[in-house]
Amino acid sequence: MAECVLPHAVALARGFDARLTVLHVIEPPPDGDDAAVDPLDWEMRKAEAEAYLETVEDKLRTAEVDVDLEILEGRAAESIVACV
């Protein structure tokens, strides 16, 4: 995640009394990859994303900003557009 945007996002959220949504997309292997997705690896990636987003959530709550966390699975661009 580009954490360098957090101070700017906090300022905007405070200025507009808004909530922030922090999104993480877990992407499958690139097209053409013959390897199947290992379920254990997938769950580990998901757990790592959850733990990371919780640290971001703590920072934002310390800054007194309401936050929603989203973890999506799929291609990043498509998932982000679908979420908006």
NORKACOR-V615433 format. One record per helix or strand. SS is the DSSP state (h for helix, s for strand). FROM is the first residue (numbers start at 1). TO is the last residue. If there is no record, write none. Layout:
((SS;FROM;TO) (SS;FROM;TO))
//
This chain:
((h;3;16) (s;20;26) (h;39;62) (s;67;73) (h;76;83))
//
